[in-house]
Amino acid sequence: MDYLVKALAYDDQVRAYATVTSDTISEAQRRHQTWPTASAALGRAMTAGVMLGSMIKGDAKLTIKVEGGGPIGTILVDSNSKGEVRGYVTNPQIHFDLNDKGKLDVARAVGTTGTLSIVKDLGLKDHFSGQVPIVSGELGEDFTYYLVSSEQVPSSVGVGVLVNPDNTILAAGGFIIQLLPGTSDETITKIENRLNKIEPISKLIQKGLTPEEILYEVLGKENVKLLDKHPVRFDCPCSRERIEHAILSLGGEEIQSMIDEDGKAEAQCHFCNELYHFTKDDLEEIKKEASSQ
């Protein structure tokens, strides 16, 4: 069961988040049939989305868009404060040989010449949005750069995904460590030293570490005060009713031309790949409803 924990550390000088997302990313991989390098890129972005989503309140939601100019195309992720996340990449069947560090070459797939943007829908008239240039294409560094430059919060973001030889997901998860105003130099040095020594996040999850244990590894158990935890899952709110509503909004004339030209309609959700079929009779019914409005 995937979940996320929030914590404070070092006498409330540090805010921390950690999550295991292995099942969630497995669901995305299964739905989109992503190949390993694409799985790692999408999984890292979705894991970051889960943690960034947990920083917002109530019914607010956020959308992450990564456009790095690489062959994977755009990565799009939606998440909210409840641990629900969904995402897709333009070209899911992308894979390369391992990079010179023996890891999946996410930077090559994502590209390094574009932007990372985040739009927060806080349920108000105005949306908050921030955009930064891609700095590495590995995504952990890119989300770190986003938080530091767009939200002015000194942060460290670790996200990782391990993929099995048969393309399924072995492990996924991440952490975000944020320094609050007034953090002492001594605390900063301690955290930097620990971050330099720990194993990659995906290895910690592969070993079976829980989100709590990841934070203990990064910050030292004696320094961590756990605050909250909640489940994390792949969730897409698309439905047949929503698609029906979209067809209805086209108006009677447009629906009639669908009936005349194809005699049916199909719609597929980008985020979850669910396919919705509408027969000629279905379309006739929707057209009747459109005419009566």
C-alpha positions in Angstrom: 0.0 0.0 0.0 1.5 3.3 -1.1 1.5 6.2 1.3 3.1 9.5 2.1 4.4 10.9 5.4 4.9 14.6 6.5 7.3 15.5 9.2 9.3 18.2 10.9 12.9 17.8 11.9 15.7 19.4 13.8 13.5 21.3 16.3 11.1 22.4 13.6 13.8 24.0 11.4 13.1 21.5 8.6 10.0 20.3 6.8 10.1 16.9 5.2 8.0 14.6 3.0 8.6 11.0 1.9 6.5 8.6 -0.1 6.6 5.1 -1.6 4.7 5.1 -4.9 5.6 1.6 -6.3 2.0 0.5 -6.8 0.9 3.9 -8.1 3.6 4.0 -10.8 2.9 0.3 -11.6 -0.6 1.3 -12.4 0.6 4.1 -14.7 3.0 1.7 -16.4 0.3 -0.9 -17.0 -2.2 1.6 -18.4 0.3 3.3 -20.7 2.6 0.4 -21.4 5.6 2.6 -20.9 9.1 1.2 -21.6 11.8 1.5 -18.8 13.2 4.9 -19.5 9.8 6.4 -20.0 8.6 4.7 -16.9 11.4 6.2 -14.9 10.7 9.7 -16.2 6.9 9.5 -15.7 7.3 7.8 -12.3 9.7 10.4 -11.0 7.4 13.2 -12.1 4.3 11.5 -10.6 6.2 10.9 -7.3 7.2 14.6 -7.1 3.6 15.4 -7.9 2.3 13.4 -5.0 4.6 15.2 -2.6 4.0 18.7 -4.0 0.2 17.9 -3.9 0.5 17.2 -0.2 1.8 20.7 0.3 -1.5 22.3 -0.8 -4.8 22.3 1.2 -8.4 21.3 0.8 -9.7 20.6 -2.7 -6.8 22.4 -4.4 -5.0 20.6 -7.2 -1.9 21.1 -9.3 -0.7 20.2 -12.7 3.0 19.6 -13.6 4.1 20.0 -17.2 7.7 18.9 -18.2 8.7 19.9 -21.7 12.4 19.3 -22.0 12.6 18.9 -25.8 13.5 15.2 -25.6 12.0 12.3 -27.5 9.6 11.4 -24.7 7.7 14.6 -25.5 5.6 16.3 -22.8 5.1 14.7 -19.3 1.8 15.8 -17.7 0.9 15.0 -14.1 -2.2 16.0 -12.1 -2.2 15.6 -8.3 -4.1 16.8 -5.3 -3.8 17.1 -1.5 -5.4 13.7 -1.0 -2.6 11.6 -2.5 -4.4 11.1 -5.8 -2.3 11.4 -8.9 -2.4 10.6 -12.6 0.0 11.2 -15.4 1.1 10.4 -19.0 3.9 11.0 -21.5 3.5 11.9 -25.1 5.7 8.9 -26.3 5.5 6.1 -23.8 7.5 3.6 -25.8 10.9 5.3 -25.3 14.0 3.4 -24.0 17.7 3.9 -24.2 20.8 2.1 -23.0 21.9 2.9 -19.4 23.9 6.1 -18.9 27.5 6.2 -17.8 26.4 5.8 -14.2 24.6 2.6 -15.0 21.2 4.1 -14.6 18.2 4.7 -16.8 19.0 7.7 -19.0 16.0 9.9 -18.0 17.8 13.1 -19.0 18.2 11.9 -22.6 14.5 11.0 -22.8 13.3 14.2 -21.2 15.7 16.6 -22.8 17.5 19.6 -21.3 16.4 22.5 -23.4 12.8 23.2 -22.2 10.8 24.1 -19.1 9.2 22.7 -16.0 6.0 24.4 -15.1 3.5 23.9 -12.2 0.0 25.4 -12.1 -1.8 25.3 -8.8 -5.6 25.5 -8.9 -6.5 26.7 -5.4 -10.2 26.9 -6.2 -10.0 30.6 -6.5 -10.4 32.8 -9.6 -6.7 33.1 -10.1 -4.3 30.2 -10.5 -0.8 30.3 -9.2 1.8 29.2 -11.7 5.5 29.0 -11.8 7.9 28.0 -14.5 11.7 27.3 -14.6 14.1 26.1 -17.2 15.0 22.4 -17.1 18.5 22.2 -15.5 19.3 18.5 -15.8 16.5 16.5 -17.2 16.9 14.0 -14.4 13.9 15.6 -12.7 15.0 15.4 -9.1 17.3 18.3 -9.7 14.7 20.1 -11.8 12.1 19.9 -9.0 14.7 21.1 -6.5 15.5 24.1 -8.8 11.8 24.8 -9.1 11.2 25.0 -5.4 14.3 27.1 -4.8 13.8 29.6 -7.6 10.0 29.7 -8.0 8.9 29.2 -4.4 12.0 30.5 -2.7 12.3 27.5 -0.4 15.7 25.9 -0.1 14.9 22.2 -0.9 16.4 18.9 -1.8 14.2 16.6 -3.9 15.0 12.9 -4.4 12.8 10.8 -6.7 13.6 7.3 -8.1 12.1 4.4 -10.0 13.5 1.0 -10.5 12.2 -1.1 -13.4 12.2 -4.9 -13.8 13.5 -6.7 -16.9 9.9 -7.4 -18.0 9.1 -3.6 -17.9 7.1 -3.8 -14.7 7.9 -1.5 -11.8 10.1 -2.8 -9.0 10.2 0.2 -6.7 9.4 3.9 -6.8 9.3 6.7 -4.3 10.9 9.9 -3.1 11.5 12.6 -0.5 11.5 16.4 -0.2 13.5 18.1 2.5 12.9 21.9 3.0 14.7 24.4 5.1 12.5 26.8 7.0 13.5 30.4 7.6 16.2 30.6 10.3 17.6 27.1 9.9 21.1 27.1 11.5 24.3 26.5 9.5 25.0 23.6 11.7 21.7 21.9 10.8 22.3 22.6 7.1 25.8 21.0 7.2 24.4 17.9 9.0 21.7 17.4 6.4 24.1 18.0 3.5 26.5 15.4 4.9 23.7 12.8 5.3 22.4 13.5 1.8 25.9 12.9 0.4 26.2 9.6 2.1 22.8 7.9 1.6 22.0 5.4 -1.2 19.8 6.4 -4.1 16.2 6.7 -3.1 15.0 3.8 -5.4 17.6 1.5 -3.7 16.2 2.4 -0.2 12.7 1.5 -1.4 13.9 -1.7 -3.1 15.3 -2.7 0.4 11.8 -2.3 1.8 12.2 1.0 3.6 8.9 2.7 4.5 8.4 6.5 4.0 9.2 7.0 7.7 12.4 5.0 7.5 13.4 7.0 4.4 13.2 10.2 6.5 15.1 8.5 9.3 17.8 7.6 6.8 18.0 11.2 5.4 17.6 13.1 8.6 18.5 10.8 11.5 15.6 9.1 13.4 16.3 11.1 16.6 15.8 14.4 14.7 12.4 13.5 13.0 8.9 14.3 14.4 6.2 12.6 12.3 3.1 14.7 11.7 0.8 13.0 9.3 0.4 10.2 6.8 -2.1 9.5 4.0 -2.5 6.9 1.2 -1.3 7.5 -2.3 -2.9 6.1 -5.4 -3.3 6.4 -9.2 -6.7 8.1 -9.7 -8.4 9.5 -12.8 -11.8 11.2 -12.4 -12.7 10.6 -16.1 -16.0 8.7 -16.6 -18.5 7.9 -19.4 -20.8 10.6 -18.0 -18.1 13.2 -18.4 -17.4 12.2 -22.0 -21.2 12.2 -22.7 -21.4 15.7 -21.3 -18.5 16.8 -23.6 -20.3 15.3 -26.6 -23.5 17.0 -25.5 -21.8 20.4 -25.4 -20.9 20.0 -29.1 -24.6 20.7 -30.0 -27.1 18.8 -32.1 -25.6 19.7 -35.5 -22.1 18.4 -34.6 -23.5 15.2 -33.1 -25.6 14.6 -36.3 -22.5 14.8 -38.4 -20.8 12.3 -36.1 -23.8 10.0 -36.7 -23.7 10.6 -40.5 -20.0 10.2 -40.9 -19.0 7.4 -38.5 -22.2 6.0 -37.0 -20.4 5.9 -33.7 -17.9 7.7 -31.5 -14.9 6.8 -29.4 -13.0 8.8 -26.9 -9.9 7.9 -25.0 -8.6 9.6 -21.8 -5.0 10.7 -22.1 -4.3 10.2 -18.4 -5.6 6.7 -17.9 -6.0 5.3 -21.4 -9.6 4.3 -20.7 -11.6 4.0 -23.9 -15.2 5.0 -24.1 -17.5 3.7 -27.0 -20.7 5.4 -28.1 -23.0 3.6 -30.6 -25.2 5.2 -33.1 -28.1 4.8 -30.7 -26.1 6.4 -27.9 -25.4 9.4 -30.1 -29.1 9.7 -31.1 -30.0 9.8 -27.4 -27.4 12.5 -26.7 -28.5 14.5 -29.7 -32.2 14.3 -28.4 -31.0 15.7 -25.1 -29.0 18.5 -26.9 -32.0 19.5 -29.0 -34.2 19.7 -25.9 -31.9 22.2 -24.1 
